[in-house]
Amino acid sequence: MEQKQHVEFVMPLTVFIFLLMLWEVAAMTWEWFPSFFIPNQLYEVVLLTLATIVLFWIGRDFVKAVGTFVRHRVANMDTLIGIGTLTAYLYSVVIVLVPDVRRLLELPDMTFFDVTIVVIGFIVFGKYLEARSKAKTGEAIVKLIGLQAKTALVHRDGSDVEVHWNRSLSATGSS
């Protein structure tokens, strides 16, 4: 249930941010495309806020996986996602909140809050779809098991005998 709530929150946001990312790229690529309509500093603060919520609420399992990796040196796919999104987020925080560091190190004036949001959004959506499909598969298997025959007609010693089947599919009954 919590996973569904996360998806319902993050997917509209993810799609919207993804479309804004495309707009930004198009505006930088083609002269005829209208320039981005949100002032950059305002946009970065809004993205910082949204990325903080998405990373530490929706993506908290990915952040926890990084902590597990640091403590136990055990990694999985969540660790990779956590390292990537946390790195993009922390780099962007420094660029926005400590601009002197960016100037001192001559770093580009780019942030990756949008990437953090979009990656976590799509991964969480994929995990939700996978869990839902596994649940439906399990339900289908239970229904199929319910359809199996309860008895079978077996030919023994020249006559047909009705044999009852138990759950393990082994025959029981008289011979």
Contacts in CASP RR format, 6 or more apart in sequence:
PFRMAT RR
TARGET T0000
AUTHOR 0000-0000-0000
METHOD contacts of the structure
MODEL  1
MEQKQHVEFVMPLTVFIFLLMLWEVAAMTWEWFPSFFIPNQLYEVVLLTL
ATIVLFWIGRDFVKAVGTFVRHRVANMDTLIGIGTLTAYLYSVVIVLVPD
VRRLLELPDMTFFDVTIVVIGFIVFGKYLEARSKAKTGEAIVKLIGLQAK
TALVHRDGSDVEVHWNRSLSATGSS
3 124 0 8 1.000
3 127 0 8 1.000
3 128 0 8 1.000
3 131 0 8 1.000
4 128 0 8 1.000
6 57 0 8 1.000
6 58 0 8 1.000
6 124 0 8 1.000
6 128 0 8 1.000
7 124 0 8 1.000
7 125 0 8 1.000
7 128 0 8 1.000
9 58 0 8 1.000
10 54 0 8 1.000
10 58 0 8 1.000
10 117 0 8 1.000
10 120 0 8 1.000
10 121 0 8 1.000
10 124 0 8 1.000
10 125 0 8 1.000
11 121 0 8 1.000
11 125 0 8 1.000
13 50 0 8 1.000
13 54 0 8 1.000
13 117 0 8 1.000
13 121 0 8 1.000
14 117 0 8 1.000
14 118 0 8 1.000
14 120 0 8 1.000
14 121 0 8 1.000
14 122 0 8 1.000
14 125 0 8 1.000
17 47 0 8 1.000
17 50 0 8 1.000
17 114 0 8 1.000
17 117 0 8 1.000
17 118 0 8 1.000
18 114 0 8 1.000
18 118 0 8 1.000
20 36 0 8 1.000
20 38 0 8 1.000
20 114 0 8 1.000
21 114 0 8 1.000
21 115 0 8 1.000
21 118 0 8 1.000
23 36 0 8 1.000
24 36 0 8 1.000
26 33 0 8 1.000
27 33 0 8 1.000
27 34 0 8 1.000
27 35 0 8 1.000
27 36 0 8 1.000
36 43 0 8 1.000
38 46 0 8 1.000
44 92 0 8 1.000
44 96 0 8 1.000
44 111 0 8 1.000
44 113 0 8 1.000
45 96 0 8 1.000
47 92 0 8 1.000
47 111 0 8 1.000
47 113 0 8 1.000
47 114 0 8 1.000
47 117 0 8 1.000
48 92 0 8 1.000
48 93 0 8 1.000
48 96 0 8 1.000
48 97 0 8 1.000
48 111 0 8 1.000
48 113 0 8 1.000
50 113 0 8 1.000
50 117 0 8 1.000
51 89 0 8 1.000
51 92 0 8 1.000
51 113 0 8 1.000
51 114 0 8 1.000
51 116 0 8 1.000
51 117 0 8 1.000
52 89 0 8 1.000
54 116 0 8 1.000
54 117 0 8 1.000
54 120 0 8 1.000
54 121 0 8 1.000
55 62 0 8 1.000
55 63 0 8 1.000
55 85 0 8 1.000
55 86 0 8 1.000
55 89 0 8 1.000
55 116 0 8 1.000
55 120 0 8 1.000
56 63 0 8 1.000
58 120 0 8 1.000
58 121 0 8 1.000
58 124 0 8 1.000
59 82 0 8 1.000
59 85 0 8 1.000
59 120 0 8 1.000
59 124 0 8 1.000
61 78 0 8 1.000
62 78 0 8 1.000
62 79 0 8 1.000
62 81 0 8 1.000
62 82 0 8 1.000
62 85 0 8 1.000
62 86 0 8 1.000
62 120 0 8 1.000
62 123 0 8 1.000
63 82 0 8 1.000
63 86 0 8 1.000
65 75 0 8 1.000
65 76 0 8 1.000
65 78 0 8 1.000
65 79 0 8 1.000
65 81 0 8 1.000
65 82 0 8 1.000
66 79 0 8 1.000
66 82 0 8 1.000
66 83 0 8 1.000
66 86 0 8 1.000
68 74 0 8 1.000
68 79 0 8 1.000
69 75 0 8 1.000
69 79 0 8 1.000
69 83 0 8 1.000
81 119 0 8 1.000
81 120 0 8 1.000
81 123 0 8 1.000
84 119 0 8 1.000
85 115 0 8 1.000
85 116 0 8 1.000
85 119 0 8 1.000
85 120 0 8 1.000
88 112 0 8 1.000
88 113 0 8 1.000
88 115 0 8 1.000
88 116 0 8 1.000
88 119 0 8 1.000
89 112 0 8 1.000
89 113 0 8 1.000
89 116 0 8 1.000
91 111 0 8 1.000
91 112 0 8 1.000
92 111 0 8 1.000
92 112 0 8 1.000
92 113 0 8 1.000
92 116 0 8 1.000
94 101 0 8 1.000
94 102 0 8 1.000
95 101 0 8 1.000
95 102 0 8 1.000
95 107 0 8 1.000
95 109 0 8 1.000
95 110 0 8 1.000
95 111 0 8 1.000
96 111 0 8 1.000
101 107 0 8 1.000
102 109 0 8 1.000
148 165 0 8 1.000
148 169 0 8 1.000
149 165 0 8 1.000
150 164 0 8 1.000
150 165 0 8 1.000
151 162 0 8 1.000
151 163 0 8 1.000
151 164 0 8 1.000
151 165 0 8 1.000
152 162 0 8 1.000
152 163 0 8 1.000
152 165 0 8 1.000
152 171 0 8 1.000
153 160 0 8 1.000
153 161 0 8 1.000
153 162 0 8 1.000
153 163 0 8 1.000
154 160 0 8 1.000
154 161 0 8 1.000
154 162 0 8 1.000
154 163 0 8 1.000
154 171 0 8 1.000
155 161 0 8 1.000
156 175 0 8 1.000
157 175 0 8 1.000
161 174 0 8 1.000
161 175 0 8 1.000
163 171 0 8 1.000
163 172 0 8 1.000
163 173 0 8 1.000
164 171 0 8 1.000
164 172 0 8 1.000
164 173 0 8 1.000
165 171 0 8 1.000
165 172 0 8 1.000
166 172 0 8 1.000
END
